[in-house]
Amino acid sequence: MTESTVNPGIVDPKVIVALDFPSADAALHLAHTLNPVQCRVKVGKELFTRAGPILVEQLQQLGFDVFLDLKYHDIPNTTAQACRAAAELGVWMVNVHALGGRRMMEAAREAIDKTAHRPLLIAVTILTSLDSDELHEVGLSGSPEANVLRLARLAELSGLDGVVCSPQEVSALRETITDDFRLVTPGVRPVGVAMGDQKRITTPEDAIRLGSDYLVVGRPITQAKNPGVMLADINAAIDITVTR
């Protein structure tokens, strides 16, 4: 496995590499180019649907902490049992959708609290691909930021460990939530990398400076000529930001 030259002993990696691939083989190939000390990995809907829990176990055997990004959103009991299953799979982090409401989020928290291995439980607020016009189309009034703040406060009151939010909402959230409430931010792009389908983005160093705890980075790493080098560059930028 390739060793990174940046912070070889990172205790709490900030970068979560999104393994947005159509097959387990492609995901595992990429994983073998990365050092699990330097990053965590995210398994989303497409990959989990195709490869299932076996892939999660294979990634864990390689030493990676896994963020299971399935955004559970259902009636409280169904969501709670899904989160329990994720906890029993041994994932590091799992998420639900805050729009499922307080009872759903509380049920999910209570379910994982009873497991031997308790993952971090976070809530998705507003997808970073959505802008104000699209929110209004689905009946949500106000700006993306206003909706994110409202849903994040609800998630915190429901006992969750954090939320997914865009970097643009991090500063406002840091003013209203407790310090140990984790902020996980997609929509992160190093300078010079294409935006893709994200609309509310920023650079890794700016996201950390604003107060993000973890950065979800997909194509800038997975489609890089040398993914390990790109990961090292991002970690280096984060290190410089933290030590200033």
N, C-alpha and C positions, 0 to 999 in steps of 0.2 A: 504494500500500500504506500502511496507517495507521501513522504513526510513534508510538511510545510516548514518553511524557514522562518515563519512569523509566529512568535509566542508558542513554542512547542508544548508548553504546559498549561494552556488555557483551561481554567477550571469551569467556567460557565460560558461556553461559546455563544456569541450573539447572533451569528448567521445561521439561518435555517434554510437549507437548499431545497427548493421545491422540485421534487422528482416528477415532473409533469410529462410522463412518457406513456406510450400506449402498450408497453409490455414490460414484464419483469426483467427480461434479459437486458433491455436498454437501461433500465433503472439501476440494475446491479453493475452493469458495465461502468456507468458514471460513478457509482458509489465506490468502486475500486480505485478510482483516480483521486479520491478525497480522503482526508485524514479525519476520523471521527472525533479526535481531540480538538479539531479546528472548527467543526460545524456540527449541526444537527440536520436531520432531513425531514421533509414533509411528504406524506403520502396522501394524495387527494382522491377524488371520486373516480376518475377514469381508471387510474392505476389500481386502486383497491378493488374496483368492480371486476377488472380483468384478472388480477393476480391474487387478491384475497389476503387473509391473515398469514398465509405461508410467507409472502414477501416481507411482511412486517417482521416476522421471526428471523428471516434471513438477514435483514438489515441490522437487527439487534445482535445477531451472531457476529456481524462484522464490527460491532462496537458502537453503532449509532443509536443515539436517542431518537425516537420517532414521534413526530407530531402527526396524529391521525386527523386529517382535515376533511371531515365529512359533513360538518355543519348540521348536526341533527336538529330537526324542527318538526315536532309531531306532538301528539297528546302527551301529557306528563309521564304516564307510566311507560309508554313505548320509548320515549327519549331516555328515561332513567335506565331502562334495561339495556339499551344500546350503549350508554355510557359505562354501565357496569361491565358489559362484554369487552369494551375497549380497555378498561382498567385491568381486567383479567388477562388480556393479551399482553399487558406490560408496557403499554405506550407511555411516553413521557408527558405528552400533552394531547388533549382532545377538545373539540369545540362543539358548541350548540349555537343556535341562532337566537339572539336576544329578542327578536320579534315573536318568539314563541311564548313570551310572557314570564312573569314572576313564578307562577306555580310550576311551570315546566322547568325553569332553571333551578328552582329549589329542589325539585324531585331529582334532577340529575346530580346535584351536589350531594344530596343525602344518599343516593345510590353508590357513588364512588367513595364516600366517607366510610362505608361499611366494608370496603375491599381491603385485601392485604397490601396491595400496591396502589397507592392513590396518585393518579396523574394530575397534572395541572388541568383545571377546567376553565376554559375561557369562552367568551361569547363573541360571535360576529355581530357587528353593529350595522354599518352600511357598507356595502361592497364598494371597493375603490374604483370600480368601473362605472359607477353611477354618478351622474351630475344632477343638478337641481331640477332640470326639466324632466328627467326620467323619474326622479322621486315623486314629482307632482303627478305624473301619469299613473302611478300606482297608489295615489291617494295620500301620500305623506307630505304635509305642508312644512314649510321652512327649509333652510339650507341643509346640505349634507352635514355640516359641522353641528348644527343645532340638534339634528336627529342622533348623531353619534354621541353627543354629550348626554342627551336624555336616556338613551339606551345603555350607555356605560354606567350611569348612576344606578339604573335599575339592576344591572348585572352585579354591581358591587353590593347593593342592598340584598340581593338574592344569595350572597355568599360565594360568588365565583372568584377565581384567582386573577382575572384580567379580561381584556377585550382585544379584538382585532380592530385596528383603526388605521386610517391613512396618516402619514407623517404630518399632514396639515392640521390634524386635530390634537396632536400630542401635547403641545404647549397648554392649550385650554384645559385638557384633561388633567394635566399635572397640577393645575391650580385648584381642582375640585375633588380629586380622589386621594386616597392614602398612598404613601410612598411604596408600599409593598404590592400594590395592585399593578400587575404586569400589563405592559402595552406592547402588542405584537403588530408590527407594521409591514404589510406588503406595499407594493407600489414604490419599491426602492430601486433606483437605477444609478450606477456609477456614471460620472461625466462621460459623454460621448456615446452612450448606449441608447438605442432606440426605445421610445416609450412603450411600444406594443399597444395593448388594449387598456392600459392603466391611464386614468385621467388625473388622479391626484397623487403626484409622485414627488420624490426628492432624492438626494444622494445619500449613501450610507452614513457618511460623517455628519451630515446635517440632521438626519433622523436621530442619531445617537445624541447629538448636541441638544436637540429639542427635548429629549427624555425618553426615547424608545428603549425598551428592554431587549427586544429581539427583532431581527430583520428577516423577512421572508424574501429570498432572492431566487428567482428561477432562471429565465433565459440568459441573463447576463453571465451566469456561471455555466449552465447546462449546455448552452450553444457556443461557448467560448472555444477557441482553438485549443487552449490548454486550461481546462476548468480549475485545476489545482493552483495555477498561477493567478487566475482571476480571483479565486477565493483568498489567496494570500494577499493580493493587492487590496481587497476590501477589508480584510482584517487589519492590514497595516494602516489604512485610512482611519479605521475605527480607533486603533491604538493611539494614533497621534491626537485624535479628538479627545479621548478620555484623559490623556496625560497632560493636556494643556491647562 
